[in-house]
Amino acid sequence: MRELLVAVLVGIIQGIIEWLPVSSQGNLALALTALGSNPEIALQLALFLQLGTTLSAATYYREDIRLAAAAASGWRPSEAFDGANRVLSFLVIASVCTGVVGVPLYVLAVDVASELAGSAFVAGIGVLLVLTGLLQIASESVALGVREQPTAVDSVLVGLAQGLTVLPGVSRSGTTTSVLLFRNYEAPSAFRLSFLLSIPASIGGAALTVAGAGGLPGIAPGAAAVALVTSAVVGYAAIDLLMRIVERVPFWAVCFGLGGLAIVGGGLLWLF
């Protein structure tokens, strides 16, 4: 019963925070560590549970996915960023760049996490959350909001940036949205492209986690299913709400608050 309750809790956390410019992976890892998971397992579980919100995004943007799939049969390199090919080309190029950065960084992150004490792990997540907040402030200060369609340069930049978000505490949606805002995209377009890009990234992260752990990382199949379904349902509602609001919210303040608490909490754990 306790495991199922924890599964529902982490599913709710994942479903809500995945779409905000704060780290769902970092906050899930913090929650799981507080509930007794060791840092290595917490990191792996946080990546695996992103599959639930992947289903949310795939369902919400099913029409975009259908159009991208239809464009795949007629894709030509010379027309990569023309018409219906734009979204497909953006997703492919950005996902490849994400893998180039993210796969080796994931291996390093798991190795480091397995060596860290819980206090250092929590404090490290706090530092990364604060850095995410600083990035969000900077992007909001320069965004002009005049673009809507992705380019090859956008794809590479966003993909490379997304690869860095395999680190716990670095927000995937916050980082990719911030890069697009730096590139002068309007907020609705930046969120849409960021959420679409989360689909291949999350599937790849979950596959990497299962392969590295040799199965489900530290969770029973029943509890894993409950967590995934919960995050999918909550995640769909969260996307819909966020896209309806379509206005700037100072999420950097949330990053600072959570990051500060994590740093203080990690220091207290080390002291005691």
Stockholm file with secondary structure:
# STOCKHOLM 1.0

chainA/1-272         MRELLVAVLVGIIQGIIEWLPVSSQGNLALALTALGSNPEIALQLALFLQLGTTLSAATYYREDIRLAAAAASGWRPSEAFDGANRVLSFLVIASVCTGVVGVPLYVLAVDVASELAGSAFVAGIGVLLVLTGLLQIASESVALGVREQPTAVDSVLVGLAQGLTVLPGVSRSGTTTSVLLFRNYEAPSAFRLSFLLSIPASIGGAALTVAGAGGLPGIAPGAAAVALVTSAVVGYAAIDLLMRIVERVPFWAVCFGLGGLAIVGGGLLWLF
#=GR chainA/1-272 SS CHHHHHHHHHHHHHHHHTTTTSCHHHHHHHHHHHTTCCHHHHHHHHHHTHHHHHHHHHHHTHHHHHHHHHHHTTCCGGGTTSTTHHHHHHHHHHHHHHHHHHHHHHHHHHHHHHHSCHHHHHHHHHHHHHHHHHHHHHHHHHCCCCBCSCCHHHHHHHHHHHHHTTSTTSCHHHHHHHHHHHTTBCHHHHHHHHHHHHHHHHHHHHHHHHHHHTSSSSSCHHHHHHHHHHHHHHHHHHHHHHHHHCSCCCHHHHHHHHHHHHHHHHHHHHHC
#=GC SS_cons         CHHHHHHHHHHHHHHHHTTTTSCHHHHHHHHHHHTTCCHHHHHHHHHHTHHHHHHHHHHHTHHHHHHHHHHHTTCCGGGTTSTTHHHHHHHHHHHHHHHHHHHHHHHHHHHHHHHSCHHHHHHHHHHHHHHHHHHHHHHHHHCCCCBCSCCHHHHHHHHHHHHHTTSTTSCHHHHHHHHHHHTTBCHHHHHHHHHHHHHHHHHHHHHHHHHHHTSSSSSCHHHHHHHHHHHHHHHHHHHHHHHHHCSCCCHHHHHHHHHHHHHHHHHHHHHC
//
